[in-house]
Amino acid sequence: MTYSHMGDANIEVSRICLGTMHFGSWTSREEAFRIMDIALELGINFFDTANVYGRDAGVGASESIIGEWFAAASDRRRRVVLATKVFGDMAGGAPVPNESRGLSGYKIRRQVADSLKRLRTDHIELYQAHHIDRRMRPEELWESFGRLQDRGDILYVGTSNFPGWGLAKYQMAARSQGRLGIVSEQCQYNLLSRYPELEVIPAAREFGIGIMPYMPLAGGLLSGTTSPVPGRRTAQVEKEYGLQTASHPALLQFSALCKTIGQKEAVVAIAWVLANPAVYTVILGVRTVDQLGIVEAASTLKLDAEVMKKLDSIFTYSTGRPLKLGEAPEAFAW
């Protein structure tokens, strides 16, 4: 496993980040424990979760599973750089004032406390705003996150699904206060979803923010699968992207290219994302232990210039689903 720095933050994390979105929903507690054990053995020291993950199994299920795994062995927590998020509705059912989707100083304070309890830890290395809240002034955001940093509850601040202008707006405010500000932006980025190249990645690069892509395999569309299982994530993403894996020209050309160079589609797709200099890690959302089998190859494969050129010729901004118009991030985020 290789490691890199998290944007301008002087902390090293593995180039593959373990995504835990499936923990509690598709992945049982026992399987999640095995996945995290093997991830550590592979050198993965970066785990990403969110307070809303695993909600099918109960409030904060993904965080709770990770917390139970930490508690089961004393050395696990110190070996992991932990990232989680705040934004979603944690109340469930009927809307509750100050608990619905969005950000506020009130909500951040309450929800970080809940996350710390579920995760069974006294601090979170990377605390991320899961989406942008256009109503939240920079002063309130930095006062809220700054207070958590001053108390030691969190070390660094990250964002997810922010547009380029949002990164600029909040980072400029942080710098004016002498703060390090945002160190990481988590966005959907893969060969079928290259929208972040338009504004998010350039803005992040300008402001010292590392890019942390999720869905590098486009929910499984770039894994070589030709018959997605109904009800599973890949079948859902087929509808979101507006394509059929068994017949889409770009995917067929992609598989042919991977066969030519002797690599699995999933390995090439992840290696392509990691080849972008702005990307410091890639989140691999793992549902089963078997899916960890590509980690070593994906984290070390270097695609030559000719292969990168061919991939650019196969995949363009509008490849996959029709190009959606409108403001970022809604044009490309869920």
Backbone hydrogen bonds, N-H to C=O, Kabsch-Sander energy under -0.5 kcal/mol:
donor,donor_aa,acceptor,acceptor_aa,energy
4,S,13,V,-2.4
6,M,11,I,-1.7
7,G,5,H,-1.5
8,D,208,G,-1.5
9,A,6,M,-2.3
11,I,9,A,-1.5
13,V,4,S,-2.8
15,R,2,T,-2.4
17,C,282,V,-3.1
18,L,46,F,-2.7
19,G,17,C,-0.7
19,G,284,L,-2.3
20,T,48,D,-1.8
23,F,20,T,-1.5
24,G,27,T,-2.9
25,S,22,H,-1.2
26,W,22,H,-1.2
27,T,22,H,-2.6
28,S,26,W,-0.5
32,A,28,S,-2.6
33,F,29,R,-2.2
34,R,30,E,-1.8
35,I,31,E,-2.4
36,M,32,A,-2.5
37,D,33,F,-2.3
38,I,34,R,-2.4
39,A,35,I,-2.5
40,L,36,M,-2.0
41,E,37,D,-1.7
42,L,38,I,-2.1
43,G,40,L,-1.3
44,I,39,A,-2.6
45,N,43,G,-0.7
47,F,81,V,-2.2
48,D,18,L,-2.9
49,T,83,A,-2.3
51,N,85,K,-1.2
53,Y,50,A,-1.2
54,G,21,M,-0.6
55,R,52,V,-1.1
57,A,54,G,-2.2
58,G,55,R,-1.5
60,G,51,N,-0.6
61,A,58,G,-1.6
62,S,53,Y,-1.9
64,S,60,G,-2.4
65,I,61,A,-2.2
66,I,62,S,-2.0
67,G,63,E,-2.5
68,E,64,S,-2.3
69,W,65,I,-2.0
70,F,66,I,-2.5
71,A,67,G,-2.3
72,A,68,E,-1.1
73,A,70,F,-1.3
76,R,73,A,-1.1
79,R,75,D,-0.7
79,R,76,R,-1.0
80,V,77,R,-1.4
81,V,45,N,-4.0
82,L,80,V,-0.7
83,A,47,F,-2.2
84,T,126,L,-1.9
86,V,128,Q,-2.3
90,M,88,G,-0.7
90,M,99,E,-0.9
91,A,99,E,-0.5
99,E,96,V,-2.3
100,S,96,V,-0.7
102,G,87,F,-2.3
108,I,104,S,-2.8
109,R,105,G,-2.0
110,R,106,Y,-1.8
111,Q,107,K,-3.0
112,V,108,I,-2.2
113,A,109,R,-1.2
114,D,110,R,-1.7
115,S,111,Q,-2.4
116,L,112,V,-2.5
117,K,113,A,-1.6
118,R,114,D,-2.4
119,L,115,S,-2.8
120,R,116,L,-0.7
120,R,117,K,-0.6
121,T,116,L,-1.8
124,I,153,D,-2.2
126,L,82,L,-2.4
127,Y,156,Y,-2.5
128,Q,84,T,-2.4
128,Q,126,L,-0.6
129,A,158,G,-2.2
130,H,86,V,-2.6
130,H,128,Q,-0.7
132,I,161,N,-0.5
134,R,132,I,-0.6
136,M,133,D,-1.7
137,R,135,R,-0.6
141,L,137,R,-2.2
142,W,138,P,-2.7
143,E,139,E,-1.8
144,S,140,E,-2.2
145,F,141,L,-2.8
146,G,142,W,-2.0
147,R,143,E,-1.6
148,L,144,S,-1.4
149,Q,145,F,-2.2
150,D,146,G,-2.7
151,R,147,R,-1.8
152,G,148,L,-0.8
152,G,149,Q,-0.6
153,D,148,L,-1.9
154,I,148,L,-1.1
155,L,124,I,-1.8
156,Y,125,E,-2.3
157,V,181,G,-0.7
158,G,127,Y,-2.4
159,T,184,S,-2.9
160,S,129,A,-1.6
161,N,186,Q,-2.7
167,L,163,P,-2.0
168,A,164,G,-2.2
169,K,165,W,-2.6
170,Y,166,G,-2.3
171,Q,167,L,-2.2
172,M,168,A,-2.4
173,A,169,K,-1.4
174,A,170,Y,-1.9
175,R,171,Q,-2.6
176,S,172,M,-1.9
177,Q,173,A,-0.8
177,Q,174,A,-0.8
178,G,175,R,-1.4
179,R,174,A,-2.8
183,V,157,V,-2.4
184,S,157,V,-0.6
185,E,210,G,-2.8
186,Q,159,T,-2.6
187,C,185,E,-0.6
189,Y,187,C,-0.6
189,Y,214,Y,-1.6
190,N,193,S,-1.6
193,S,190,N,-1.2
197,E,194,R,-1.8
198,L,195,Y,-2.5
199,E,195,Y,-0.6
201,I,196,P,-2.9
203,A,199,E,-2.0
204,A,200,V,-2.6
205,R,201,I,-2.7
206,E,202,P,-1.9
207,F,203,A,-1.7
208,G,205,R,-0.9
209,I,204,A,-2.9
210,G,183,V,-2.5
210,G,208,G,-0.5
211,I,278,A,-2.6
212,M,185,E,-2.8
214,Y,187,C,-2.2
218,A,215,M,-1.9
220,G,217,L,-1.2
221,L,218,A,-1.4
222,L,217,L,-2.4
223,S,220,G,-1.5
225,T,220,G,-0.7
232,R,229,V,-2.2
235,A,229,V,-0.5
236,Q,232,R,-1.6
237,V,233,R,-2.6
238,E,234,T,-2.0
239,K,235,A,-1.1
240,E,236,Q,-1.9
241,Y,237,V,-3.1
242,G,238,E,-1.1
243,L,238,E,-1.9
245,T,243,L,-0.5
247,S,244,Q,-1.2
248,H,244,Q,-1.8
252,L,248,H,-2.2
253,Q,249,P,-2.5
254,F,250,A,-2.3
255,S,251,L,-2.3
256,A,252,L,-1.9
257,L,253,Q,-2.2
258,C,254,F,-2.5
259,K,255,S,-2.1
260,T,256,A,-1.8
261,I,257,L,-1.8
262,G,258,C,-0.7
262,G,259,K,-0.5
263,Q,258,C,-2.4
268,V,264,K,-2.1
269,A,265,E,-2.7
270,I,266,A,-2.0
271,A,267,V,-2.3
272,W,268,V,-2.3
273,V,269,A,-1.5
274,L,270,I,-2.4
275,A,271,A,-1.2
276,N,273,V,-1.4
279,V,276,N,-2.0
280,Y,211,I,-2.0
281,T,211,I,-1.1
282,V,15,R,-1.8
283,I,213,P,-2.8
284,L,17,C,-3.0
284,L,282,V,-0.6
285,G,283,I,-0.7
286,V,19,G,-1.5
286,V,284,L,-1.0
291,Q,288,T,-1.0
292,L,289,V,-2.1
293,G,290,D,-1.8
294,I,291,Q,-0.7
295,V,292,L,-1.6
298,A,294,I,-2.8
299,S,295,V,-2.3
300,T,296,E,-1.0
301,L,297,A,-1.9
303,L,301,L,-0.6
308,M,304,D,-2.4
309,K,305,A,-2.1
310,K,306,E,-2.1
311,L,307,V,-2.5
312,D,308,M,-2.0
313,S,309,K,-1.6
314,I,310,K,-1.4
315,F,311,L,-2.7
316,T,314,I,-0.5
319,T,316,T,-1.7
321,R,319,T,-0.7
331,A,327,E,-1.3
332,F,329,P,-2.1
333,A,329,P,-2.7
